Amino acid sequence: MPPSLNVQIAWGDCDEQGIVFYPNYFYWMDSAFQALLRRAGLSLRVIRNELGAVGLPLVEAKAHFLAAASYDDALVIDAEISHWGRTSFRVGYRARRNSELVFEGQEARVWAVRRTDNSVGPAPIPERFREMLSAAACS
């Protein structure tokens, strides 16, 4: 799993006890996913304009917190595609402080398009997107 995001924890990321406030982990997971997209030469703008999706909405997110992280810790957050479905995919995350695993997470995202009736719904994921994202995750 290649590194996707380096995070230096700031005081504002923490609660009163100086421990990371849990919603920040979900923000960092999304940031690691965006970094994976960029490594693939993708962005939400490219996905919309060139591949025809309106976005990649999140339909599930979960995390397991394995060790406390706090102010001034440096985390490396890795992201990889853990499963491809027809219209959805899963992204797995691991965050380490040096060699210690701090948290693991998972998201499920859907390839969403605008339908002819102007509603938004899932559609088959284009092969080009799968290939680009898979290649970036392996690099």
C-alpha positions as CSV (number, residue, x, y, z in Angstrom):
1,M,0.0,0.0,0.0
2,P,1.8,3.2,-1.1
3,P,1.7,6.3,1.1
4,S,-1.0,8.7,0.1
5,L,-0.9,11.4,2.7
6,N,1.5,12.7,5.4
7,V,-0.3,14.5,8.3
8,Q,1.4,16.5,11.0
9,I,-1.2,16.7,13.8
10,A,-1.9,20.2,14.8
11,W,-3.3,21.3,18.2
12,G,-6.6,22.2,16.5
13,D,-7.0,18.6,15.4
14,C,-7.2,17.5,19.1
15,D,-9.7,17.5,21.9
16,E,-9.2,19.0,25.3
17,Q,-7.0,16.0,26.3
18,G,-4.7,16.6,23.3
19,I,-5.9,13.4,21.5
20,V,-7.1,13.6,17.9
21,F,-10.8,14.4,17.7
22,Y,-12.2,11.3,15.8
23,P,-13.9,13.2,12.9
24,N,-10.5,14.3,11.7
25,Y,-9.6,10.7,10.9
26,F,-12.5,10.7,8.4
27,Y,-11.4,14.0,6.9
28,W,-7.9,12.5,6.5
29,M,-9.2,9.4,4.9
30,D,-11.0,11.6,2.3
31,S,-7.9,13.6,1.8
32,A,-5.9,10.4,1.2
33,F,-8.4,9.4,-1.4
34,Q,-8.1,12.7,-3.1
35,A,-4.3,12.3,-3.1
36,L,-4.8,8.8,-4.7
37,L,-7.0,10.4,-7.4
38,R,-4.3,13.1,-8.1
39,R,-1.6,10.4,-8.3
40,A,-3.8,8.8,-11.0
41,G,-4.0,12.0,-12.9
42,L,-7.7,12.4,-11.8
43,S,-9.7,14.9,-9.9
44,L,-13.4,15.4,-9.5
45,R,-13.2,18.0,-12.3
46,V,-11.7,15.4,-14.7
47,I,-14.2,12.7,-13.5
48,R,-17.1,15.1,-14.2
49,N,-15.8,16.6,-17.5
50,E,-14.1,13.7,-19.1
51,L,-15.6,10.6,-17.6
52,G,-19.2,11.7,-17.2
53,A,-19.8,11.2,-13.5
54,V,-21.3,13.8,-11.2
55,G,-19.2,12.5,-8.4
56,L,-18.1,9.6,-6.2
57,P,-20.5,9.9,-3.3
58,L,-19.6,8.2,0.0
59,V,-22.2,5.6,1.0
60,E,-20.4,4.0,3.9
61,A,-17.4,5.0,6.1
62,K,-16.0,3.2,9.1
63,A,-12.8,3.2,11.2
64,H,-11.1,1.2,13.9
65,F,-9.0,3.3,16.3
66,L,-6.1,1.2,17.5
67,A,-3.9,3.7,19.2
68,A,-4.2,7.3,20.4
69,A,-2.6,10.0,18.3
70,S,-1.9,13.5,19.6
71,Y,-0.5,16.9,19.0
72,D,2.7,17.0,16.9
73,D,2.5,13.3,15.9
74,A,3.3,12.6,12.3
75,L,1.0,10.1,10.5
76,V,1.4,8.4,7.2
77,I,-2.0,7.5,5.8
78,D,-2.1,4.9,3.0
79,A,-5.0,4.3,0.7
80,E,-5.8,1.4,-1.7
81,I,-8.7,0.1,-3.6
82,S,-9.8,-3.0,-1.7
83,H,-12.7,-4.0,-3.9
84,W,-14.2,-3.2,-7.2
85,G,-17.9,-3.7,-7.8
86,R,-20.0,-2.9,-11.0
87,T,-21.1,0.5,-9.8
88,S,-19.2,0.9,-6.5
89,F,-15.8,0.4,-5.0
90,R,-14.2,0.2,-1.5
91,V,-11.2,2.1,-0.4
92,G,-9.1,0.8,2.5
93,Y,-7.0,3.1,4.7
94,R,-4.2,2.5,7.2
95,A,-2.5,5.2,9.3
96,R,0.9,4.7,10.9
97,R,3.0,6.6,13.4
98,N,6.4,5.3,12.6
99,S,5.7,1.6,12.5
100,E,2.7,1.7,14.9
101,L,-0.7,1.2,13.3
102,V,-2.9,4.0,14.7
103,F,-6.1,3.4,12.7
104,E,-7.7,1.4,9.9
105,G,-10.7,2.6,7.9
106,Q,-12.8,1.8,5.0
107,E,-15.1,3.7,2.6
108,A,-17.6,2.6,0.0
109,R,-18.1,5.0,-2.9
110,V,-20.5,4.9,-5.9
111,W,-20.0,6.0,-9.5
112,A,-22.8,8.5,-9.8
113,V,-24.2,10.0,-13.0
114,R,-27.1,12.3,-13.9
115,R,-29.9,10.4,-15.5
116,T,-32.1,11.6,-18.3
117,D,-34.9,12.5,-15.8
118,N,-32.3,14.8,-14.0
119,S,-32.0,12.5,-11.0
120,V,-28.6,11.2,-9.8
121,G,-27.9,7.5,-9.4
122,P,-25.3,4.7,-9.7
123,A,-23.9,3.6,-13.1
124,P,-21.3,1.1,-14.2
125,I,-17.7,2.3,-13.4
126,P,-15.8,3.1,-16.6
127,E,-12.8,0.7,-17.3
128,R,-10.6,3.8,-17.8
129,F,-11.2,5.0,-14.3
130,R,-10.6,1.5,-12.8
131,E,-7.3,1.2,-14.7
132,M,-6.1,4.6,-13.8
133,L,-6.9,4.3,-10.1
134,S,-5.6,0.8,-9.8
135,A,-2.3,1.8,-11.4
136,A,-1.9,4.7,-9.1
137,A,-2.6,2.5,-6.0
138,C,0.2,0.1,-7.1
139,S,2.8,2.8,-7.9
